[in-house]
């Protein structure tokens, strides 16, 4: 393992994301812990998108669909559990659940299925068509959620008590942070291994030169579809955690602004950088907190910053701090 | 369900269709000529509507309001092109998506800062309000009929502009081969600014016209932008003809589906669940249409190879 500047920076970031909430915990500042939890969860959503975007070169503007499906998986299961209304009675009686592991499983499975369908349709096209079609499918689910009155429609769905994790008290901010942080670390390890695996290398090759990948007997469509499904599943898991953080899920999670924001996390940090989403989400949360305190119109500054990064500093935050080398080869 | 209701809904679908065409025409021209995907097109729609509402508030004249919407949106479009967009032509689509998403944030929050969060209202002018009797015994709002006619007139004008004028020839040449047309002495950057401002003006006009039916508020351009994307994906990116066909198809599907699907479901369901199931399916109908068309023709109805 070479100790490059980027790797040092990555370790520093992931350590900072742990130290800040621990310090806040010892100083009894639960709000800071919640901010850090939010950053970790949004970073996880970005790690998911980055597999499609950075590694696979698929510019998906519809990842809010998976984020929202994860959120609704948590909302629906928990709502049935808290109201004691069976979700279905056949083939077995199922009354919903307030157990996080089961909710995560459902979130991952359903967002992966959605990604399979959306990906299989969208990947028939490329370039600008792909962007617009993923955007359109995301909006389709958004409007569906708005008109789906059984689960709150436009008003969304509130959960009174945060769901449970065996052995932990999830209502304690630092314990819930620990869950989000561990999952984020696992996802980062998974993404790093994926990028170095034969599959990841083939996927990166398909991004760089589609014809050659086909010539050696691989199918770019299948590679991309698998990556899209993995990417959607991770973002869906982040959605379930995000909904649990807020104890609330609403169609906003599915709106295309959410897709844009997840993409912003990836870009603020640096596209194709493994830890880019961590840097980006942390920066985004800090900006939201600091600028949002100065002005209600803080998104103007976010827009200007994003514009400057896209036009003049294309490596993002990590690129600016660690030079231009890429994490994914 | 009478045939008058059906005809009325067809006219409503036509009205939505021509408005979508005004949006989609600019998007598809900008993509066809400059190869640029512009998410901020909806912001230009919003700029047009706000300019119209502000001018109508000061002067009381609807005509001046429409002129203001054209001018403000064209000016905003030209400025956007000169400051930001022209740096993006050589970039990949990801940079274009992000930069234009950033523009949306700036425009939306800027407008909220200037005009506040509450919606403005733009009134239908008195000589255009009220219903008009059409042959067949249909009473239809005169204003909506005017919108349809304005939209169709602009569509015809746009086709003439593209097919018959010098500018139109340059635009088509720019789509085919931008190096060649530059080599032939056409000032390509001026042409780009012009095309962008033209598309912006059409979006602004659409915003002002629709603003009088709905309310004028921040974010009003985004649902329309997404519909316009669906339109040009269906029609084929870069094709004006495709934009028109796609806009009418989407306008009709969305309007008729929203009205008739719940009624159709009521035939074999109880009314309450028919209404909610029908509304849910109707909200997804145009996307299902888009997916179906893409399965048959991945580059849209009138698109070349994607």
Contacts between the chains, C-beta under 8 A, distances in Angstrom:
chain1	res1	chain2	res2	distance
A	53	B	94	7.5
A	59	B	93	5.8
A	59	B	94	5.1
A	59	B	97	6.3
A	61	B	97	6.5
A	121	B	291	5.4
A	121	B	294	6.5
A	121	B	295	7.3
A	124	B	294	6.5
A	124	B	295	7.6
A	124	B	298	4.9
A	125	B	294	6.8
A	125	B	298	5.2
A	125	B	299	7.3
A	125	B	306	5.5
A	126	B	306	6.6
A	127	B	93	6.3
A	127	B	306	6.8
A	128	B	31	6.5
A	128	B	37	5.0
A	128	B	93	5.9
A	128	B	237	6.1
A	129	B	233	6.1
A	129	B	237	6.8
A	129	B	298	7.5
A	129	B	299	7.1
A	129	B	300	7.9
A	129	B	306	5.4
A	131	B	37	6.2
A	131	B	93	6.2
A	131	B	97	6.2
A	132	B	37	7.5
A	132	B	229	4.3
A	132	B	230	7.7
A	132	B	232	7.4
A	132	B	233	5.1
A	133	B	233	6.1
A	133	B	290	7.3
A	133	B	294	6.9
A	135	B	226	6.6
A	135	B	229	6.2
A	136	B	226	6.5
A	136	B	229	6.0
A	136	B	230	5.2
A	136	B	233	6.9
A	136	B	287	5.6
A	136	B	290	6.0
A	137	B	287	6.4
A	137	B	291	7.9
A	139	B	226	4.8
A	139	B	287	7.3
A	140	B	283	7.8
A	140	B	284	5.1
A	140	B	287	3.7
A	140	B	288	7.9
A	143	B	283	3.9
A	143	B	284	6.7
A	144	B	280	5.8
A	144	B	283	6.0
A	144	B	284	5.5
A	146	B	283	7.1
A	147	B	276	7.3
A	147	B	279	4.6
A	147	B	280	4.6
A	147	B	282	7.9
A	147	B	283	4.8
A	148	B	276	7.8
A	148	B	280	5.8
A	149	B	276	5.3
A	150	B	276	7.5
A	256	B	222	7.4
A	256	B	226	6.9
A	260	B	101	4.8
A	260	B	104	7.9
A	263	B	97	7.4
A	263	B	98	6.8
A	263	B	101	7.5
A	264	B	98	7.4
A	264	B	101	7.6
A	267	B	94	7.9
A	267	B	98	5.6
A	271	B	94	7.0
A	297	B	109	4.6
A	297	B	110	7.7
A	297	B	112	6.5
A	297	B	113	4.9
A	298	B	109	7.9
A	299	B	105	4.6
A	299	B	108	7.5
A	299	B	109	4.6
A	300	B	105	6.8
A	300	B	106	5.5
A	300	B	109	4.4
A	300	B	110	6.0
A	300	B	113	7.3
A	302	B	102	7.9
A	302	B	105	5.9
A	303	B	102	4.4
A	303	B	103	6.9
A	303	B	104	7.5
A	303	B	105	3.3
A	303	B	106	3.9
A	303	B	109	7.1
A	304	B	102	7.3
A	304	B	106	6.5
A	306	B	98	6.3
A	306	B	99	7.6
A	306	B	101	7.3
A	306	B	102	3.9
A	306	B	105	7.3
A	307	B	84	6.7
A	307	B	99	5.8
A	307	B	102	4.2
A	307	B	103	7.1
A	307	B	106	7.4
A	310	B	95	5.2
A	310	B	98	4.8
A	310	B	99	4.6
A	310	B	102	6.8
A	311	B	84	7.4
A	311	B	87	5.6
A	311	B	99	6.7
A	314	B	95	7.5
